[in-house]
Amino acid sequence: MSKVQKVTEYQERVYALLQQIPEGRITTYAAMSKALNSSPRAVGGALRSNPFAPDIPCHRCIASTGFVGGFKGDWEKVPSGQNQESKRMLLEGEGVLFDANGYLIDKKVLWDEFDMKKLRYITACPVKPAELPTRAMGPKRKDFLKPGKPKGKLKAPDPQTENDFLEAADEHEQAAGKWRAGDAAKATRFFNRAIDTYNEGLKRHPQSFDLAYNKANLEYSLSEDERILPHLGSRTALLEETLNSHRHAISLNPTNTDILFNTAQVLTSLAETGLEDGTQEIAKVPARTLLEEAVDIFTGCLQKQQQEYEQMQAEIAKAQASGEYQEAWEGDRPQPAETEKQDDAESASTSPEGPGDWATVEEPVTPLTILETCTAQLGALITLLGLYTPEDLPSIEKKAQDGLLTATEIIPALIDIIDASPESDSEEETEAGPTLSIGQSSAAEEASTTPKEDALLAAANFQASIAEAMCRSGRSTSAQYAQQVEQTFALLIKESQGTKSPGLAYINIRSSYADALIDLASSIADNLQYTTSSPTFISDLELQWTALSQAQQTLTEVSSPPFSSLLSPSRLADIFLARGDTELFRFRLATTPGAKQAWANSNTVVVANAGVFYRGARSYAQNAGAAATRGIADAKAIVAEILKEVASGSNTRKEGWKGRSAEVAAVLGQMVEEGIVAEENAQGVLRFAE
């Protein structure tokens, strides 16, 4: 009986890219890693595990120096030199020529025209290249490779074995993937059939972790798909069902880090959905419970991944000491130059134990994998910290300490490991010496960030959240809080400005800095000492005005050319909402007793600006098809218009405001809570919208 062949999501992405390379053309490890946003070493690692050679054309990838290198081209174990020679013969048979030393002669055969849109929908990687199906990318998932099926229209027998159910469900997912873009309703029907198949399989095989895992993963990916979700009903209900599926999968394999990570993601999404759908006060308690569990799971997952990585490094060190490591990676082939030694790490490969029917491939834990868990853990902690009152903060102190350990020790240590690698990323490899250039990526493809950049930003955001919590609990002053925010982001901003062409990572850093400044102004407004009789009231006002002015300047920069071209309409809608909030907050300060005369003189300008920004957010949300964001922007625009009318001394109620009190009330509560609108003004605004 055949055994299920497991491959990692990353490996199937590598295999899918290889199948896009036409005969007579080749690519490089660096080009593939850039397309996958990973590293040449990771691509080489995936090819060393290729269980479908020679059906997957791994011979069409060479080292970035142009050296042919070895490849995993045979089922049988053969010396590395023979692998290298057979790779060269295959390529020369396809018209790709190399010199006597094994270096590419004609660089015109280089190819990097990868169809990334197709890659985003990969479901699994079957043995036959022509049968490569597709699926939407989601969280970490176990995928299955199955042999090609004989052609014909005979009705397949009802599934009986665990593998039968896995294959049947996979077929439904593949069919859904074909209809996802053109007919979401039809795709949903196929997805539902896949879930029904998983459920039926679990009835027959209740201990099958693979069935439970794939079912849970599919449900989560559907909850994140804006095209499919409207056909499934409430996102909250779907996430609750998804959480139950993940809990069942954990009960079958409680130490699997992939299912642990995914479960924590579902808990976080469920909490965030509740906070978005309801008022903060009503949603806080259930959201806190969900996020506390998510943080605990992320922390446990992180610890297990660190242990696995340390164990793997110890085994590698032991193999190096015994000479096994060198033999496995380099074999017998000569290395004429130091660069070839480096490229050998990219391209040399080992063979499987034997042909067999199926083989299991497991992806080892890497520093990048651990970084992603660090980022997710800190993201959940940041949301959780914002739900606690100052009195409750001592109860979360242990979790906060875990987060600080991640932000200040674990992430820097992982980045040191990554930076010390000879091929930490494709860009560093390119700058290290002469390499082959295939061409320029489009701006859309370049608008992405690396796990390293995401982790560094998550660490900064978390430290800013800790500074906010310290201030809210009275353990630090407003001035100390402001100083901590500046120190936290100063180095990140400086480093991102020093890059050749600041991109999305720079935008994200600047946006987070602006968010931290707005949070600073809000936390000062929430302080019980924030009264005109307080000795620090005037200095606090100045801190708020300075922070908000700097935030507005920063948001203006990232939402203007050239950076705006890197952002989606949805992202721009969010930024313009923040710009409107910032101006309305400054309007509140400008009309506060004790405000500087220059601020007071600007009140009509800033409130008018707020309306402009909210209307801009409404337009971007309309373009993005984000109905909820459009509704929020529209309601906030009415708030700004009413305040502008009142500030001008007029009490005229415009026709467009009438009957909008419900929509206005929905946004006003949050605006008051964040300090954007004074509580005493909120009731007056509502009366104008009745």
N, C-alpha and C positions, 0 to 999 in steps of 0.2 A: 504493500500500500504506500502511496506517495505521502510524503510528509510536507506540511506547509512550509514554504520558503519565506522567511521573514527578511525584509530589508528595511533599512531606515528611510525616512522621508528624504534625507539629504542624498542618500545613494540613488534613490530613484530619480531625483532631479538631475543628478550627474548623468545617469544612463539616458534620460530623456534628451538632454543637450547633445550627447554623443550621437543619438539617432537623427538629429537634425543636420549633421555635417554631411554634405554630399560627397560622393566618391570623387577622388581627385583633389580634394581640399582637406586642409588640416587646421587645427586650432592649437592653442597652448594652454598649459595649466593655469597661467596667469589670466588669460582671457576668460576661461571658464569660471575661475574663482571670482572675477569681477562681475560676471553675469549673475552669479549665485550669491554675491556679497559675502564671500567666505575667504579662504586662503588657498594658494596652490597646494600646500601640504594636505589640506582636507580633501581636495580633488584627487590627489595621488592616493590618499588612503582609501577613498571610495573605489578607485580602479583596482587597487590591490585585492579588494574583496569581491570583484566582479564574478558572480557565480554563473554567468551566462555566456562567457567567452566561448567561442568566437562570435556568437550572434550579436552581442553588443560591440560596436566598432571602436573599442578603446584604443586601437592602433592609430586612430586619427587625431590623437592628442600627443604633442611633443613638449619638451622642455622649453622654457622661455628664451633660452640662448640659441635655440635652433637645433639642439642636439636631439637625435632620434630617441635615445633612451630605451628602456625595456618596456614590456607591457604584459598583461595577463591574457595571453592569447591561446593557451592550451589548457585542456582539463588535466593532462598528466603533468607531473612534476618534471621540469626540465631546467638545466642550468640557465642562469641569467643571460649569459652571452647568447645562447640559442634563442631565448625569448627576444633579445634585441635584434638578432639577425632575422628572425621570422617576421618581426614587426617591420623591419626595413624592406624585406622582400614584398610584404603585403602592400606597403605604401608605394614602392617603385612599380609594382604591378598596376597600381591605380594612377600612375603618372607623376608621383611626388618623388623627386630625386634628391639624393644626399651625396656629399663628397666622400672622399676616402676615409675621413675621420668621423663620419657619421653626422655631419652638420648639413642643414637644409641649404639647398643651392638657390632656389627661386622663391623669394618671399611673397610673390604674387599669389601663391596658392593658399596663403593664410586666410582664415575665414572666421568671422565672429558675428554673423547675421542671425543670432539666436532669436527665435520667436518667443519672447518672454510672456506674451499673453497666453500662448498655448501652454507654456510651462506652469502657469498659475493654476491650471486645471488638471494636473496629473493625479490619477488615482492609484495606479500600480504600474509595475513594469513587467509585462509578460516576456516570455522567452523570445518570441518572434518580434523583431523590431517593428514590423508593419502594423502590429496589433496594439501599439501603445495607447492606452486609454487616458482619460483625464479626470481630474477632480479639483475642487476648490481647496486652496491652501488653508489650513486651520491650525489648531494646536498640534502638539506632537502626537503622532499616530503610528500604530503598527499596521503595515501594509503587507500584502501577500502577493507572491509571484506564483503564477500557475502555468502549466504547460499550455501550448496552443491547442485549440479544440478542432476536431475535424469539421470540414465544411459540410453543410447539408441542412435540411429543414426539419430533421426529425425532432420531435418533442423531447426535451430533456426529461429524464425520470425525476420524480420528486426527490429532493435532497434527503439523505439519510445520515451520513457521517458529518462530523464537525466540519471537515473540509468542504463537503458538499454545500453546507449552509453558507460558509464563508464565500465560496465561489458564486453562489446564487445571489447573495446580497451585493457582492461586488459588481455583478452584471447590472443590477438595478441602479447602482450608483453611477456606473459608466453611462448608462442610458440617460439618467438624469443630467449628467454633466453635459451631454450633447444638446439638451434642450434648455439649459440654465439661462443662457443669454437671450434666446429667441422666444421661448414660451415658458415662463416661470411656473405657470399653473401645471403644465404637463410635467415639468421637471419635479415639481413637488410631489406629484402622484408617484413617480418612480422612487423618489427618496422615501416616501411613506412605505412603499413596497419593500425597500431595503430594510427599513426598521422592523417591519412585520416579519421579514425573513430572519433577522437577528433574534427577534423575540421567540419565534418558533424554534429556532436552533437552540436557544437557551433552555427552552422547555425540554428538548430532547437531551441536551448536553449542559446541564446546569453548572458544571464546574469549568466550562470553557472560558478561560480568561480572554482569549483572542476574540471570541464573539462578543463578550461583554465590553471589551476595550473599544472595538470598532463601532459598536452601537453607540456607546457614550460619546465617542469622538464625532460621529456623524451628527448626533443631536446638537452638540455644541457648535459645530460649524454652521448648521442651519440657523441657530439662534443669532449668529453674527452676520448672516447674509441678508442684506436689505432687500434683495429681489425676491427671495423665497419667504422671508418672515411674514409678509402680509397674508400669505396663503395658509399660514399655520396658526394664526390667532395671536394671543397674548404672548409677548416675549417673556414676561415674568413666569407664566405657566410653563412655557417650554423650558426655561432655565431650571425651574424646580424639578421637572421631569428629568432633565439632563443631569442634575445633581444626584438624583436617586440612582441613575444609571452608573454614574461615576462611583458612588458609594458601593454599589454592588461589585463593580470591577475591583475596587480596592480590597473588598472582603475576600476576593479570590487570589489576589497577589499584593499584599500590603506593603511589600518592600520595593515595588517597581517605581522608579523615580518618574517615569513618564506619566503614569496615571496619577501619581501624587501631584505633580506639577499641574496637570490638566484640571484636577479637582479643585485646587486652589484658585485657578483661573475662573472656573465656573462660579465659585463662591464669591469672588471679587466682582464678577459681572452681575451676579444677582443682587448684590448689595448696591452697586452703582445704579442699576436699573430702578431699584426701589427709591433711591434718593432722587433720581430724575423724575419719576412718576408722581411722587407725593411731596408733601411739604417736609422740610428738614426735620421739624420737631416730631412729626408722626413717624417718619421713616428711620430716625436715628437709632432707636433701640434694636430693631431687627437687623439693620445694616451693621451695627457694631458687633452683634453676635456672629454674623456671617464673616465679617472681616477679621475678627479675632481668630476664628478657626482657619481662615485662609492664611493668615500670617504664621500661625503655628505650623501649618502643613508646609508652606514655603520654607520656613526655617529648618524643619526636619529634613525636607528634600535637599536643601543646600548642604546640610551636614553630611548626609549620605553621599551626595555627589563628591564632596571633598574627600571623604574616606575612600571612595572608589578610585578617584584620580590618584591619590597618594599611593594606594596599593598598586595601581597600574605602573606608576613611575618606579616604585620599588622593584617590580618584576622586570621592567626594562633595564634598570641599573644592574640587576643580577644577571640578565642575559648579556649585557654589554661586558660585564666582568668575565663571563665565561667564553666570550667570543661568538655566541650564538646570534646576537643582535647584528653584528657586522656581516655575518654570512647571510642572514635572512634578508638584509636590506641591500647589500651590494653584490653578493654572489661573486663570480669569478671574473667579471668583465673589467677591462682596464679603465683607468680614469686619468686622461692626459692633463687635466687642469683642475684647479681648485673649484672653479664654477661648476664643473661636471660632477664633483662630489656633492655639491649642493643640489644640483638638478637631479642627481640619482635618488635623493630623498623624496623628490616629487614623483619620479616616474618608475623606479624599480618596483617590482611586485613579487608576490608569493603566490603559490598555487593552492587550491583546496585539497582536502585529504583524498578525494577521489571523485569520480563522476557521480555515482549514486543516483537516486531519484530526485532528492531534494537536499539542500544544505541550509543551515541556519547562519545568518549573518547578523551580528550585533554591533552597533556603533558604540565605541568607547566614549566615556565622559571626557570632554575637552575643557580647557579654560574658557572657551567661548560659551559652551553649554552652561557652565557654572555662572558666568557673567549674566546670562539671560535670566537665571533664577534669582540672582542678586537684584536685578532691575525689577523683576516682578514682586519680590518680597518688599522692597522699599516703596514701590508704588502703592501696594495695599496698605502699608504702614502709614504713608502720608495721608491717605483718605481716612484711615482709622483715627489718626491723631486729631483731625479736624472735627470729629464727632464727639470728643470728650470735653466736658466742662473743666475748668481749672481744678475744681474739687475732686474730680474723678481721675486726674492725671496720675496720681501715685499708683493706681491699679494697673496702669499700662507701662510702668517704668521698666519692667523686665524686658518687654517686647521692644521698647525704645532702645534699651542697651544692646539688644541683639542687632537692631538696625544700625546703630552707631558702629558696632563691630564690623558689620558688612560694609558700611560706607567708608570707614577710615582705615580698615586693615585688609579685609578680604578682597575688595575690589582693587585697591592699589597693588596688592600682591599678585593677583591674577593678571593685571595689565603688565606688570614687570615680566611675568613669564611669557606673555604674548609678545611683548616688545623684544625680548631676548631671543625669540625664535628667528632663524635666518629668513623665514618667509612669513612674517606676521600678517602681511596682507599684500595684495598684488601691487599696490602703489609703491610700497617700500621696496619690493623686489625690483620694480622697474627703475627706481632711482639708484639702486645699488650698483648697476653696471649696464653694459650694452644688452638690450633685449629686443625682441621682435615686437613691432607695433602693428596692430591690426587695424586700428581706426578709432574714430572718436565716437563715444556714446552720445545718445541724445540727451537733452537737458532733463527730460522726464525720467530717463533711466538713472541719471546721476543724482536725482533728488531722493537720496536714501541715506540712511545712517547705519553705522556699524554697531555691533553689540558693545564694543568698547566705548563709543560715544554715548550710547544710550545709558550705559552703566555710570559713567562719569556724571552725566546730567542728573540721573536718579539720585546719586549720592549728594549732589549739591542741593537738589530740591528737598531731600530728606533733612539735611542739616538746616536749611531755612525753616522747615516745619518745626524742628526742635527749638530753634530760636524763637519762633512764634509762641510755642507752648510755654516756654520759659517766661516770656513776657506776660502772657495771659494769666499765668499762675502767680505772678508777682515776684518771680525769682530773678528777674532782670528788668532794667528800665527800657523805655522806648528808645532812648539813644543807643543803648547797648544792642538792642534788637536790630536797629538800623545799621549799626556798624558791622554786625555779624552777617547781614545780608550782603553788604558790599564786599566784605572779605571772602565770602563763600563763592560769589560769582566772578570776582575780579580776575582770578587766574584763568578760569575757563574762557572768559570773554577775550582776554589777551591772547591766549593760545589759539583760539579759533580765528581771531583777526590776523594772526601771523601766517595762516595757510595761504597757498597761492590763489585760490579762488573760493572764498567762504561760501558754503552751500547750506543745505538743510540743517546740518548740525549747528551751524552758527545761528540760523533762524530759531531753532529750538532753544538754544541757550539764551538768546536775547528775549524770547517770548517768556521763558520761565523766570528770567530776571524781572521782567515787567510784572508778571503775576505775583512774585514775591514782594515787590514794592507796593502793589495794590493791597495785598494781604497785610502788609505793615500798616498802611493807612486804616484798614478795617479794624485791626486788633486794637489800635489806639482809640478808635471811636467806641469800641466795646468796653474799654476800661472803665471801671466804676469811678475812678478819679477824674474822668473826662468831663469836668464841669468848669464853668467860667470862674469859679472860686478856687480852683486848684492852682497851686503855685507853678505847676508845670504846664498849664493850659496853653499859654501862648507859644512856648517852645514846642509843645506837641502839635499845635496847629502848623507851625513852620515845618516840622518834620513831615507831616502829612502832605502839605502843599508841595514840598520839594520832591517827595517820593512819587506823588501822582504826576507831577510835571515831567520827571525823568521817565516814568512809565509811558506816558503819552509820546514822548520823543522816541522811545525805543520801539513802541508799537507802530509808529509812523514809519520808521526806518524799514522794519521787516515786511510791512504791507505795501511798500512802494518798490518800483523797479530798482535794481534788477531782481530783488528777492521775490517779489510778488509772482514772477513767472514760474517759480518753483513750487508754488502753493496751489492747492485745489480750491475750487469755489467754497467748499465746506469749511476748509481751514481759514480762508479769508473771512468768511461770515463770522466765525468765532472771534477772530482778531478785531473785526470792526465792532462786534458787540462789546468787547473789552475796552475799545477806544471810547465808545459811547458811555459805558459805565464810569470810566475814568473822568471824562468831562463833567458828567452829572455829579460825581463825587466832588470835583473841584468847585462846581456851582454851589453845593451845600456849604463848603468851607468859605466861599466868597460871601455868602449871606449870613455867616455866623458872627455873633457879637465878638469883637476883638480882632476880626480879620483886618489885614493890612488894606489901606485905601486902594492900592493898585489891584488887589484881588477883587475888592468890591466893585471897582470900575469895570472889571472884565466879566462880571456875572452874566450879562446878556449875551456876550460872545461865546462863553463856554457852554451855556445851555443850548444855544443855537447849534454849536458844533456837535453836541451830543445827539441832537435830532438828525443831523446830517449823517453821522456815523451809524446810527441805528437804521436809517433808511438804506445806507450802503450794505449793512449786514443783511437786511431783508432781501435786497437784490441778489447778493451772492448766494443766500440760502435758497432763493427761488431757482437760480441756475443749477444749484447742486441737487435740487429735488428734496431738500431737507425741510419738510413741512413743519416739524416741531420748532426748529430753529427760526424759521420764517415767522411763525406765530409769536414767539418770544420777542423777536426784533420789532415786529409791528406793534405789539403792546407797549414795549419800552419807548418806541418813537412817540406814542400818544402821551406817555408820562412826560417826556421831554417837552413836547408841544404845550402841554397844560402848564408846566412850570415856567416855560418861556412866556406864555400869555400872562400869567399872574405876575411875573417879575416886571413886565412892561407896564403894569398898573391896570390892565384890562381884566374884566371878569366875564368876557364874552365866551360862551360855550359854542364851539364849532360843531357843525352838523355831524362830521365824521367821528366825533367822540361819543355821541349819544348811543346808549345801549351797549357800551363796551366795558362796563364796570367789571364783569366777571373775568374777562381776559386781562384787564389791567390789574385786578386784585391778585391774580395768579402770579404776576411778576413782581408786584409791589412788596409782597411779604419777604421775598428773597432779597430785594434791593434794600429794604429796611434792615434786615439781618446783617447784610454785608456793609452797612454804613453808607451806602450810596445815596439814599434818600433819608432825611430825618423823619423820625416816627411821627412828629407833630404835623408834618406836611402830607403824610400818606392819606389821611382821611379826607383832606381837602381835595386831593387829586381824584379820589374815588367819586366825590360828589360831582365833579365836572364830567365824569364818564357815565353817569347814570342815564 
